[in-house]
């Protein structure tokens, strides 16, 4: 499967040369190929999530709810 799925960190899409196959457990068919994140990607994701939390925690509950419902 050549359609590799990137991952989103801090509003930007990232790819990796390390590709993992995702298999359907029922029949072991390959359902996707995904890019494996590095340790640096993980650190960037944690920093980005922490920053996002600091922004959204100041919002009223109904505003956070509206954001999540739009997702």
C-alpha positions as a Markdown table, in Angstrom:
| # | Residue | x | y | z |
|---|---|---|---|---|
| 1 | Unk | 0.0 | 0.0 | 0.0 |
| 2 | Unk | 1.7 | 3.2 | -1.1 |
| 3 | Unk | -0.8 | 5.7 | 0.4 |
| 4 | Unk | 1.1 | 6.5 | 3.6 |
| 5 | Unk | -0.8 | 8.5 | 6.2 |
| 6 | Unk | 1.0 | 11.4 | 7.8 |
| 7 | Unk | 0.4 | 12.6 | 11.3 |
| 8 | Unk | -0.6 | 16.1 | 12.6 |
| 9 | Unk | 1.5 | 17.9 | 15.2 |
| 10 | Unk | 1.0 | 21.6 | 16.0 |
| 11 | Unk | -1.0 | 22.3 | 13.0 |
| 12 | Unk | 1.5 | 20.8 | 10.5 |
| 13 | Unk | 1.5 | 17.4 | 8.8 |
| 14 | Unk | 4.6 | 15.2 | 9.2 |
| 15 | Unk | 5.8 | 12.1 | 7.4 |
| 16 | Unk | 8.5 | 9.6 | 8.2 |
| 17 | Unk | 10.6 | 7.1 | 6.2 |
| 18 | Unk | 9.7 | 4.5 | 8.8 |
| 19 | Unk | 6.3 | 3.1 | 7.6 |
| 20 | Unk | 4.2 | 0.7 | 9.6 |
| 21 | Unk | 1.4 | -1.4 | 8.2 |
| 22 | Unk | -2.0 | -1.4 | 10.0 |
| 23 | Unk | -3.7 | -4.7 | 9.8 |
| 24 | Unk | -7.3 | -5.7 | 10.3 |
| 25 | Unk | -7.3 | -8.2 | 13.1 |
| 26 | Unk | -10.2 | -10.3 | 11.7 |
| 27 | Unk | -8.4 | -11.4 | 8.5 |
| 28 | Unk | -4.9 | -9.7 | 8.7 |
| 29 | Unk | -5.6 | -7.6 | 5.6 |
| 30 | Unk | -3.5 | -4.4 | 5.4 |
| 31 | Unk | -5.9 | -1.5 | 5.9 |
| 32 | Unk | -3.4 | 1.4 | 6.0 |
| 33 | Unk | 0.3 | 2.4 | 5.9 |
| 34 | Unk | 1.2 | 5.0 | 8.5 |
| 35 | Unk | 4.3 | 7.0 | 9.2 |
| 36 | Unk | 6.0 | 6.1 | 12.5 |
| 37 | Unk | 6.7 | 9.1 | 14.7 |
| 38 | Unk | 10.2 | 9.7 | 16.1 |
| 39 | Unk | 11.0 | 10.6 | 19.7 |
| 40 | Unk | 11.5 | 14.2 | 18.5 |
| 41 | Unk | 8.0 | 14.1 | 17.0 |
| 42 | Unk | 6.6 | 12.9 | 20.3 |
| 43 | Unk | 8.3 | 15.6 | 22.2 |
| 44 | Unk | 7.0 | 18.2 | 19.7 |
| 45 | Unk | 3.5 | 16.8 | 20.1 |
| 46 | Unk | 3.6 | 17.0 | 23.9 |
| 47 | Unk | 4.8 | 20.6 | 23.8 |
| 48 | Unk | 2.1 | 21.5 | 21.2 |
| 49 | Unk | -0.6 | 19.8 | 23.3 |
| 50 | Unk | 0.5 | 21.6 | 26.4 |
| 51 | Unk | 0.4 | 24.9 | 24.6 |
| 52 | Unk | -3.0 | 24.2 | 23.3 |
| 53 | Unk | -4.3 | 23.3 | 26.7 |
| 54 | Unk | -3.1 | 26.6 | 28.2 |
| 55 | Unk | -5.1 | 28.4 | 25.5 |
| 56 | Unk | -8.3 | 26.4 | 25.7 |
| 57 | Unk | -8.4 | 26.1 | 29.5 |
| 58 | Unk | -9.2 | 29.9 | 29.6 |
| 59 | Unk | -12.3 | 29.4 | 27.4 |
| 60 | Unk | -15.8 | 28.9 | 28.9 |
| 61 | Unk | -17.1 | 25.3 | 28.9 |
| 62 | Unk | -19.6 | 26.1 | 26.1 |
| 63 | Unk | -16.8 | 27.5 | 23.9 |
| 64 | Unk | -14.7 | 24.3 | 24.4 |
| 65 | Unk | -17.8 | 22.2 | 23.7 |
| 66 | Unk | -18.4 | 24.1 | 20.5 |
| 67 | Unk | -14.8 | 23.5 | 19.3 |
| 68 | Unk | -15.1 | 19.7 | 20.0 |
| 69 | Unk | -18.5 | 19.4 | 18.3 |
| 70 | Unk | -17.0 | 21.1 | 15.2 |
| 71 | Unk | -14.4 | 18.4 | 15.0 |
